[in-house]
Amino acid sequence: MKCSFFLASAVCAAMPLLTHALAPALTPGPEFVRINKSDAVVIVADLQVGLYHVARDYNPTEFRNNIIAHAAISKLFDLPIVLTTSAEQGPNGPLPKEILELAPDAPYIQRHGEVDAWDNEEFRKAVRATGKSQVILAGITTDVCTLYLALSLRAEGYTVFANTEASGTFSKDLAADANRRMENSGVILMGMFSVVMDLMRDWRNTPGSATVLPFLDTYLPAYGYIARAHEGAVKTGELLPGEDGL
């Protein structure tokens, strides 16, 4: 009996070591590339009032909100921003006044022929002058202005985050093709909410809930109204019969 007891004790003591030895080794996956707000610049590429009309892959009201929100990210997180337009004296038109008012002192490069903004020397100088290696980009159209610039920036070594919600084109199929090509070239596809959350990281940070929630209430009401519902419940709410303990 004594022998059996000591044998069982030895086996039990060895079990954690044996389990650890038999556990499969973890294989690291792809790197989780985060947006570093100390190393990021926002680029507004041809989000012009004329080109806005060709963006048929989003609801027009939603898309208007998305493109202004893209520029507003720079103000929320105090990021540098570079604005550029293509042939704005023609049918493409200027940038929305809301974007210009958000960034009145930003470099504003008006291109007069170059389709790919990176082909414009003044634009290249403006981006390089920021000293940032990460770019948060949106443009119209997705398959030209966003795609061409994103691929050019990747070729130069920049990390590119394409805000797909603020880029638009003639159809969802064209957008899908362009996004697939960008992703295959290492461009990281994100929406506005994801960009904002990655820049903030923690609701207790600065910027944090005090400024991010009002931003979301303006540009992403589906989330802003969650906060409004909470506010209403705390200030004036009371439990209905049957709710307590659910």
C-alpha atoms as a printed R data frame, in Angstrom:
    type eleno elety resid chain resno       x      y       z
1   ATOM     1    CA   MET     A     1   0.000  0.000   0.000
2   ATOM     2    CA   LYS     A     2   2.838  2.353   0.879
3   ATOM     3    CA   CYS     A     3   4.476  1.710  -2.491
4   ATOM     4    CA   SER     A     4   1.231  2.394  -4.336
5   ATOM     5    CA   PHE     A     5   0.732  5.640  -2.416
6   ATOM     6    CA   PHE     A     6   4.222  6.958  -3.219
7   ATOM     7    CA   LEU     A     7   3.899  5.901  -6.872
8   ATOM     8    CA   ALA     A     8   0.583  7.743  -7.239
9   ATOM     9    CA   SER     A     9   2.049 10.822  -5.570
10  ATOM    10    CA   ALA     A    10   5.009 10.821  -7.952
11  ATOM    11    CA   VAL     A    11   2.754 10.474 -10.976
12  ATOM    12    CA   CYS     A    12   0.537 13.372  -9.797
13  ATOM    13    CA   ALA     A    13   3.569 15.554  -9.168
14  ATOM    14    CA   ALA     A    14   4.891 14.835 -12.652
15  ATOM    15    CA   MET     A    15   1.590 15.490 -14.440
16  ATOM    16    CA   PRO     A    16   2.044 19.292 -14.867
17  ATOM    17    CA   LEU     A    17   5.500 18.744 -16.359
18  ATOM    18    CA   LEU     A    18   4.193 15.998 -18.630
19  ATOM    19    CA   THR     A    19   1.226 18.133 -19.757
20  ATOM    20    CA   HIS     A    20   3.538 21.061 -20.505
21  ATOM    21    CA   ALA     A    21   5.859 18.813 -22.501
22  ATOM    22    CA   LEU     A    22   2.988 17.428 -24.552
23  ATOM    23    CA   ALA     A    23   1.361 20.844 -25.209
24  ATOM    24    CA   PRO     A    24   1.732 21.912 -28.836
25  ATOM    25    CA   ALA     A    25   4.212 24.717 -29.440
26  ATOM    26    CA   LEU     A    26   2.524 27.980 -30.449
27  ATOM    27    CA   THR     A    27   3.476 29.282 -33.853
28  ATOM    28    CA   PRO     A    28   3.496 33.100 -34.031
29  ATOM    29    CA   GLY     A    29   1.068 34.463 -36.606
30  ATOM    30    CA   PRO     A    30   1.345 37.567 -38.733
31  ATOM    31    CA   GLU     A    31   2.447 40.748 -36.994
32  ATOM    32    CA   PHE     A    32  -0.378 42.886 -35.609
33  ATOM    33    CA   VAL     A    33   0.504 46.243 -37.169
34  ATOM    34    CA   ARG     A    34  -0.932 49.055 -35.047
35  ATOM    35    CA   ILE     A    35  -1.396 52.706 -35.883
36  ATOM    36    CA   ASN     A    36   1.104 54.781 -33.937
37  ATOM    37    CA   LYS     A    37  -0.347 58.240 -33.385
38  ATOM    38    CA   SER     A    38   3.171 59.609 -32.981
39  ATOM    39    CA   ASP     A    39   4.124 58.340 -36.432
40  ATOM    40    CA   ALA     A    40   0.973 58.778 -38.533
41  ATOM    41    CA   VAL     A    41  -0.251 61.314 -41.088
42  ATOM    42    CA   VAL     A    42  -3.766 61.595 -42.533
43  ATOM    43    CA   ILE     A    43  -4.084 62.084 -46.299
44  ATOM    44    CA   VAL     A    44  -7.209 63.397 -48.008
45  ATOM    45    CA   ALA     A    45  -6.880 62.417 -51.667
46  ATOM    46    CA   ASP     A    46  -9.442 63.910 -54.047
47  ATOM    47    CA   LEU     A    47 -12.454 63.768 -51.709
48  ATOM    48    CA   GLN     A    48 -13.946 66.479 -53.909
49  ATOM    49    CA   VAL     A    49 -17.522 67.669 -54.156
50  ATOM    50    CA   GLY     A    50 -17.752 66.779 -57.853
51  ATOM    51    CA   LEU     A    51 -16.156 63.358 -57.555
52  ATOM    52    CA   TYR     A    52 -18.436 62.649 -54.582
53  ATOM    53    CA   HIS     A    53 -21.244 61.978 -57.076
54  ATOM    54    CA   VAL     A    54 -19.479 58.977 -58.624
55  ATOM    55    CA   ALA     A    55 -19.284 57.158 -55.283
56  ATOM    56    CA   ARG     A    56 -22.168 54.732 -55.760
57  ATOM    57    CA   ASP     A    57 -21.019 52.046 -53.316
58  ATOM    58    CA   TYR     A    58 -22.261 53.940 -50.244
59  ATOM    59    CA   ASN     A    59 -25.431 55.711 -49.275
60  ATOM    60    CA   PRO     A    60 -24.817 59.404 -50.178
61  ATOM    61    CA   THR     A    61 -25.659 60.756 -46.708
62  ATOM    62    CA   GLU     A    62 -23.504 58.135 -45.008
63  ATOM    63    CA   PHE     A    63 -20.616 58.721 -47.393
64  ATOM    64    CA   ARG     A    64 -20.663 62.495 -46.886
65  ATOM    65    CA   ASN     A    65 -20.321 61.859 -43.159
66  ATOM    66    CA   ASN     A    66 -17.514 59.362 -43.753
67  ATOM    67    CA   ILE     A    67 -15.285 61.668 -45.776
68  ATOM    68    CA   ILE     A    68 -15.601 64.532 -43.312
69  ATOM    69    CA   ALA     A    69 -14.939 62.143 -40.417
70  ATOM    70    CA   HIS     A    70 -11.763 60.978 -42.163
71  ATOM    71    CA   ALA     A    71 -10.348 64.493 -42.092
72  ATOM    72    CA   ALA     A    72 -11.658 65.104 -38.568
73  ATOM    73    CA   ILE     A    73  -9.559 62.200 -37.249
74  ATOM    74    CA   SER     A    74  -6.497 64.408 -37.684
75  ATOM    75    CA   LYS     A    75  -7.956 67.099 -35.437
76  ATOM    76    CA   LEU     A    76  -9.173 64.627 -32.810
77  ATOM    77    CA   PHE     A    77  -5.743 63.040 -32.406
78  ATOM    78    CA   ASP     A    78  -3.615 66.051 -33.376
79  ATOM    79    CA   LEU     A    79  -2.155 64.289 -36.416
80  ATOM    80    CA   PRO     A    80  -0.634 66.091 -39.383
81  ATOM    81    CA   ILE     A    81  -2.844 66.105 -42.467
82  ATOM    82    CA   VAL     A    82  -2.086 66.627 -46.152
83  ATOM    83    CA   LEU     A    83  -4.837 67.613 -48.586
84  ATOM    84    CA   THR     A    84  -4.701 67.147 -52.332
85  ATOM    85    CA   THR     A    85  -7.125 67.590 -55.228
86  ATOM    86    CA   SER     A    86  -7.165 66.722 -58.899
87  ATOM    87    CA   ALA     A    87  -8.215 69.360 -61.460
88  ATOM    88    CA   GLU     A    88 -10.494 71.076 -58.990
89  ATOM    89    CA   GLN     A    89 -11.130 74.001 -61.347
90  ATOM    90    CA   GLY     A    90 -13.035 71.552 -63.559
91  ATOM    91    CA   PRO     A    91 -15.940 69.224 -62.826
92  ATOM    92    CA   ASN     A    92 -14.110 67.476 -59.971
93  ATOM    93    CA   GLY     A    93 -14.678 70.578 -57.853
94  ATOM    94    CA   PRO     A    94 -13.037 71.645 -54.579
95  ATOM    95    CA   LEU     A    95 -12.824 69.809 -51.290
96  ATOM    96    CA   PRO     A    96 -15.894 70.129 -49.048
97  ATOM    97    CA   LYS     A    97 -15.754 73.316 -47.002
98  ATOM    98    CA   GLU     A    98 -16.103 71.235 -43.826
99  ATOM    99    CA   ILE     A    99 -12.751 69.575 -44.560
100 ATOM   100    CA   LEU     A   100 -11.067 72.890 -45.349
101 ATOM   101    CA   GLU     A   101 -12.406 74.353 -42.099
102 ATOM   102    CA   LEU     A   102 -11.075 71.375 -40.134
103 ATOM   103    CA   ALA     A   103  -7.564 71.830 -41.526
104 ATOM   104    CA   PRO     A   104  -7.118 75.491 -42.541
105 ATOM   105    CA   ASP     A   105  -3.328 75.409 -42.204
106 ATOM   106    CA   ALA     A   106  -2.683 72.014 -43.786
107 ATOM   107    CA   PRO     A   107  -0.592 71.616 -46.945
108 ATOM   108    CA   TYR     A   108  -3.086 71.790 -49.806
109 ATOM   109    CA   ILE     A   109  -1.704 70.535 -53.114
110 ATOM   110    CA   GLN     A   110  -3.870 71.223 -56.146
111 ATOM   111    CA   ARG     A   111  -2.751 68.895 -58.910
112 ATOM   112    CA   HIS     A   112  -3.429 69.885 -62.490
113 ATOM   113    CA   GLY     A   113  -2.794 66.622 -64.314
114 ATOM   114    CA   GLU     A   114  -1.260 63.854 -62.241
115 ATOM   115    CA   VAL     A   115  -3.711 61.033 -61.607
116 ATOM   116    CA   ASP     A   116  -1.551 59.396 -58.940
117 ATOM   117    CA   ALA     A   117  -0.893 62.064 -56.301
118 ATOM   118    CA   TRP     A   118   2.559 60.573 -55.664
119 ATOM   119    CA   ASP     A   119   3.599 61.648 -59.163
120 ATOM   120    CA   ASN     A   120   3.311 65.269 -58.007
121 ATOM   121    CA   GLU     A   121   6.593 66.564 -56.568
122 ATOM   122    CA   GLU     A   122   4.966 69.130 -54.278
123 ATOM   123    CA   PHE     A   123   2.743 66.445 -52.787
124 ATOM   124    CA   ARG     A   124   5.681 64.083 -52.218
125 ATOM   125    CA   LYS     A   125   7.566 66.865 -50.438
126 ATOM   126    CA   ALA     A   126   4.555 67.647 -48.235
127 ATOM   127    CA   VAL     A   127   4.167 64.016 -47.155
128 ATOM   128    CA   ARG     A   128   7.881 63.549 -46.538
129 ATOM   129    CA   ALA     A   129   8.034 66.811 -44.576
130 ATOM   130    CA   THR     A   130   5.717 65.329 -41.934
131 ATOM   131    CA   GLY     A   131   8.443 62.860 -41.013
132 ATOM   132    CA   LYS     A   132   5.849 60.125 -40.515
133 ATOM   133    CA   SER     A   133   6.101 56.560 -41.782
134 ATOM   134    CA   GLN     A   134   2.423 55.594 -41.421
135 ATOM   135    CA   VAL     A   135  -0.336 56.952 -43.659
136 ATOM   136    CA   ILE     A   136  -4.091 56.915 -43.033
137 ATOM   137    CA   LEU     A   137  -5.552 57.374 -46.508
138 ATOM   138    CA   ALA     A   138  -8.909 57.874 -48.210
139 ATOM   139    CA   GLY     A   139  -9.791 59.033 -51.717
140 ATOM   140    CA   ILE     A   140 -12.275 59.120 -54.572
141 ATOM   141    CA   THR     A   141 -12.190 56.930 -56.469
142 ATOM   142    CA   THR     A   142 -11.150 53.844 -54.523
143 ATOM   143    CA   ASP     A   143  -9.830 52.080 -57.618
144 ATOM   144    CA   VAL     A   144  -7.780 55.057 -58.820
145 ATOM   145    CA   CYS     A   145  -7.026 57.807 -56.306
146 ATOM   146    CA   THR     A   146  -6.826 55.571 -53.236
147 ATOM   147    CA   LEU     A   147  -5.379 52.511 -54.962
148 ATOM   148    CA   TYR     A   148  -2.658 54.237 -56.998
149 ATOM   149    CA   LEU     A   149  -1.462 56.374 -54.092
150 ATOM   150    CA   ALA     A   150  -1.569 53.468 -51.644
151 ATOM   151    CA   LEU     A   151   0.552 51.272 -53.918
152 ATOM   152    CA   SER     A   152   3.006 54.121 -54.547
153 ATOM   153    CA   LEU     A   153   3.352 54.750 -50.818
154 ATOM   154    CA   ARG     A   154   3.904 51.041 -50.166
155 ATOM   155    CA   ALA     A   155   6.610 50.997 -52.827
156 ATOM   156    CA   GLU     A   156   8.310 53.853 -50.945
157 ATOM   157    CA   GLY     A   157   8.213 51.889 -47.690
158 ATOM   158    CA   TYR     A   158   5.284 53.554 -45.944
159 ATOM   159    CA   THR     A   159   2.814 51.586 -43.844
160 ATOM   160    CA   VAL     A   160  -0.596 52.403 -45.328
161 ATOM   161    CA   PHE     A   161  -3.971 52.170 -43.628
162 ATOM   162    CA   ALA     A   162  -6.749 52.661 -46.186
163 ATOM   163    CA   ASN     A   163  -9.980 54.014 -44.729
164 ATOM   164    CA   THR     A   164 -12.351 52.061 -46.929
165 ATOM   165    CA   GLU     A   165 -15.456 53.813 -45.563
166 ATOM   166    CA   ALA     A   166 -14.180 57.176 -46.784
167 ATOM   167    CA   SER     A   167 -13.134 55.904 -50.214
168 ATOM   168    CA   GLY     A   168 -15.809 55.470 -52.868
169 ATOM   169    CA   THR     A   169 -16.201 54.420 -56.475
170 ATOM   170    CA   PHE     A   170 -18.749 53.519 -59.160
171 ATOM   171    CA   SER     A   171 -19.749 50.124 -57.763
172 ATOM   172    CA   LYS     A   172 -19.179 47.695 -54.906
173 ATOM   173    CA   ASP     A   173 -17.498 45.282 -57.330
174 ATOM   174    CA   LEU     A   174 -14.885 47.871 -58.296
175 ATOM   175    CA   ALA     A   175 -14.290 48.712 -54.649
176 ATOM   176    CA   ALA     A   176 -13.821 45.022 -53.829
177 ATOM   177    CA   ASP     A   177 -11.316 44.606 -56.671
178 ATOM   178    CA   ALA     A   178  -9.334 47.653 -55.560
179 ATOM   179    CA   ASN     A   179  -9.373 46.633 -51.904
180 ATOM   180    CA   ARG     A   180  -8.193 43.138 -52.785
181 ATOM   181    CA   ARG     A   181  -5.303 44.528 -54.834
182 ATOM   182    CA   MET     A   182  -4.320 46.902 -52.014
183 ATOM   183    CA   GLU     A   183  -4.504 44.173 -49.404
184 ATOM   184    CA   ASN     A   184  -2.339 41.893 -51.554
185 ATOM   185    CA   SER     A   185   0.265 44.679 -51.605
186 ATOM   186    CA   GLY     A   186   0.324 45.002 -47.826
187 ATOM   187    CA   VAL     A   187  -2.135 47.870 -47.426
188 ATOM   188    CA   ILE     A   188  -4.173 47.505 -44.219
189 ATOM   189    CA   LEU     A   189  -7.905 48.000 -44.806
190 ATOM   190    CA   MET     A   190  -9.855 49.630 -41.987
191 ATOM   191    CA   GLY     A   191 -13.026 51.558 -41.301
192 ATOM   192    CA   MET     A   192 -13.288 54.827 -39.401
193 ATOM   193    CA   PHE     A   193 -14.313 53.227 -36.079
194 ATOM   194    CA   SER     A   194 -11.392 50.811 -36.236
195 ATOM   195    CA   VAL     A   195  -8.960 53.638 -37.029
196 ATOM   196    CA   VAL     A   196 -10.225 55.721 -34.113
197 ATOM   197    CA   MET     A   197 -10.098 52.805 -31.676
198 ATOM   198    CA   ASP     A   198  -6.547 51.915 -32.687
199 ATOM   199    CA   LEU     A   199  -5.397 55.511 -32.258
200 ATOM   200    CA   MET     A   200  -7.116 55.819 -28.876
201 ATOM   201    CA   ARG     A   201  -6.221 52.322 -27.556
202 ATOM   202    CA   ASP     A   202  -7.801 52.899 -24.136
203 ATOM   203    CA   TRP     A   203 -10.930 54.879 -23.177
204 ATOM   204    CA   ARG     A   204  -8.942 56.299 -20.236
205 ATOM   205    CA   ASN     A   205  -6.289 57.776 -22.493
206 ATOM   206    CA   THR     A   206  -6.107 61.320 -23.835
207 ATOM   207    CA   PRO     A   207  -7.813 61.554 -26.276
208 ATOM   208    CA   GLY     A   208 -10.255 59.215 -24.593
209 ATOM   209    CA   SER     A   209 -13.935 59.005 -23.830
210 ATOM   210    CA   ALA     A   210 -14.308 62.740 -23.100
211 ATOM   211    CA   THR     A   211 -13.507 63.678 -26.703
212 ATOM   212    CA   VAL     A   212 -13.931 60.426 -28.633
213 ATOM   213    CA   LEU     A   213 -17.563 59.881 -27.629
214 ATOM   214    CA   PRO     A   214 -18.669 63.319 -28.929
215 ATOM   215    CA   PHE     A   215 -16.708 62.599 -32.131
216 ATOM   216    CA   LEU     A   216 -18.527 59.301 -32.577
217 ATOM   217    CA   ASP     A   217 -21.856 60.921 -31.749
218 ATOM   218    CA   THR     A   218 -21.251 63.289 -34.675
219 ATOM   219    CA   TYR     A   219 -19.816 60.879 -37.229
220 ATOM   220    CA   LEU     A   220 -21.031 57.434 -36.116
221 ATOM   221    CA   PRO     A   221 -24.455 57.962 -34.534
222 ATOM   222    CA   ALA     A   222 -25.066 54.216 -34.276
223 ATOM   223    CA   TYR     A   223 -22.376 54.220 -31.573
224 ATOM   224    CA   GLY     A   224 -23.060 57.699 -30.258
225 ATOM   225    CA   TYR     A   225 -26.623 56.720 -29.450
226 ATOM   226    CA   ILE     A   226 -25.348 53.878 -27.282
227 ATOM   227    CA   ALA     A   227 -23.712 56.529 -25.116
228 ATOM   228    CA   ARG     A   228 -26.876 58.633 -25.226
229 ATOM   229    CA   ALA     A   229 -28.964 55.667 -24.113
230 ATOM   230    CA   HIS     A   230 -26.595 55.082 -21.213
231 ATOM   231    CA   GLU     A   231 -26.766 58.755 -20.244
232 ATOM   232    CA   GLY     A   232 -30.552 58.679 -20.318
233 ATOM   233    CA   ALA     A   233 -30.720 55.490 -18.272
234 ATOM   234    CA   VAL     A   234 -28.381 56.867 -15.591
235 ATOM   235    CA   LYS     A   235 -30.046 60.274 -15.353
236 ATOM   236    CA   THR     A   236 -33.709 59.416 -15.680
237 ATOM   237    CA   GLY     A   237 -34.052 55.672 -15.996
238 ATOM   238    CA   GLU     A   238 -35.702 53.234 -13.660
239 ATOM   239    CA   LEU     A   239 -36.097 49.486 -13.901
240 ATOM   240    CA   LEU     A   240 -39.350 48.079 -15.153
241 ATOM   241    CA   PRO     A   241 -40.968 45.170 -13.341
242 ATOM   242    CA   GLY     A   242 -39.156 42.029 -14.437
243 ATOM   243    CA   GLU     A   243 -35.906 43.780 -15.482
244 ATOM   244    CA   ASP     A   244 -34.162 43.596 -12.108
245 ATOM   245    CA   GLY     A   245 -31.735 40.721 -12.136
246 ATOM   246    CA   LEU     A   246 -31.904 39.954 -15.863
